[in-house]
């Protein structure tokens, strides 16, 4: 069953460009993961210091592999000085 991660990052004052560069640098690594189905960056159209990561993975095991990856661990270490981060891991709700 697919798993979705939605992460919201709000840049600290003066850190928006660095945050954007970090997020953009993550895209090729995350998209290359075998269990990744989608990995997109969105910027809030009202608050250009707020970014939303929209990630979709094949299943929970793919999320675990993502979180164990070197690029994700490096990202986690770099985020705190750049932004406040909130992430939601969601599972699909069957509406049939």
C-alpha positions, 0 to 999 in steps of 0.5 A, spaced: 500 500 500 502 506 498 505 511 503 505 519 502 510 524 506 508 531 506 513 535 509 512 543 510 518 547 511 518 554 513 525 558 512 528 561 518 529 569 517 535 570 511 535 562 510 530 561 504 535 561 499 539 556 502 533 552 504 531 552 497 538 550 494 538 544 499 531 541 497 532 542 490 539 538 491 535 532 494 530 531 488 535 527 484 537 522 490 530 521 492 527 520 485 532 515 484 530 511 490 527 504 487 521 505 492 519 512 490 513 514 486 513 521 486 518 527 489 516 534 488 517 541 491 512 546 492 513 553 494 507 557 498 504 562 493 502 567 499 509 565 503 515 564 499 519 562 505 514 556 506 516 550 502 512 543 501 515 536 500 510 532 496 513 525 496 509 518 494 512 511 496 511 504 494 510 502 501 512 503 508 518 499 506 520 504 501 519 510 506 524 506 511 529 505 506 528 513 504 529 515 511 535 510 512 539 513 506 545 517 506 542 523 503 536 523 507 540 523 514 545 529 511 538 533 509 536 532 516 542 534 519 542 541 515 535 542 516 534 545 523 539 551 522 535 553 516 527 551 517 522 549 522 520 542 519 513 538 520 512 532 516 506 527 516 506 520 514 500 518 511 497 511 508 491 511 503 484 511 505 480 506 501 474 509 499 471 504 494 
